[in-house]
Amino acid sequence: MRGLSSLERIIVECIGKESLNYNQIQFQTGLQENVCFNILQALIVRGILSTDGVNYKLSQNISALVLEEINCLSSRQAESLELIEALIDQKDERVFKFQKIALDDRDEKIFKAMLQNLETFLVDCHKKAQGTVPVKSRKVIFWGMGEVNQLMHQMVKGIDL
């Protein structure tokens, strides 16, 4: 079993704990009809979704092994990379910024506090709007910070020398 692609995960998140029909899923995700249908069928074949012929819902029989495979670190990393690549490749509305910054200890503490405030703000926004904003209209937001030296060591670990 493999993890979920970003598109598969969007459909799974859209359905959540509900039971939705095809039109609701297609509207919520904004996927083209044939793409939506094919992904739904693939998720049924993998045993992740079930259907009564009209409505789709998460399967009650997903094994712990399958859940671990879907949610493991490598699956989440692959999904993140897929989303980041799509964001970088986006032609219109370029809002992706990536920069190496020199921060002294004081500014780093301020930045970390700002990140905490941002995270709290985003969690509150999501809670407030998740019932009214369709999945297709939600935003992908990412942020973070890493030390160049540690990032270089991480990259070297992934290279066979």
Buried (B, 14 or more C-beta within 10 A) or exposed (E): EEBBBBBBBBBBEBBEEEBBEBEBBBBBBEBEEEEBBEBBEBBBEBEBBBBEEEBBBBBEEBEEEBEEBBEEEEBBEBBEEBBBEEBEEEEEEEEEEEEEEEEEEEEEEEEEEEEEEEEEEEEEEEEEEEEEBEBEEBEEEEEEEEEEEEEEEEEEEEEEE
